[in-house]
Amino acid sequence: MKGYIASHFFNDAFFKWTENLAKYLENNTEVEYYVPQRNDGINDKKNNDATITDIAISKADTAELKTSNILIANLDGLTIDDGVAGEIMAHGIMKEFEEKNGIDFPRIIIGIITDMRYLGTGENKLYRNQMIIGKVKECGKLVIGYPNTSEYLDEVVEIINEFVRKNS
């Protein structure tokens, strides 16, 4: 089984969050993960900016997304990151296409929200794009965490390990 970690990792805080998530999942599941921020060929803007192109990024990440059974998507931020939203929709549409055409390639999407405002109500509620949240729920699970806690990580691991057991 292969996994893909979709996250907006372009600043220090989310880069570290994404790396910590990847390490936790690598240590607690039997899944091989593609973590785009580790792909220096398309994401090291400091040293490779002159050779990084939009087409290279699209080809590299899409190739990995096509072969990944599990998409773990960070849904935090001011809005859901554009790239993460695209990865969610692509993975979901591939799942639907494969199922409709009898292709046996199990897929799941696990969306993670750790913004405390998501648990609010009324004016305190954090809005997330409903099409993206709907695709996550339609094709998998939405996991709600809380800042400075780790219970949600165990929930993600449990979902992944159950998916692997069911589909191996």
Secondary structure, 3 states (H helix, E strand, C coil): CEEEEECCCCCHHHHHHHHHHHHHHHHHCCCEEECHHHCHHHHCHHHHCCCCCHHHHHHHHHHHHHCCCEEEEECCCCCCCHHHHHHHHHHHHHHHHHHHCCCCCCCEEEEEECCHHHHCCHHHCCCCCHHHHHHHHHHEEEEECCCCCCHHHHHHHHHHHHHHHHHC
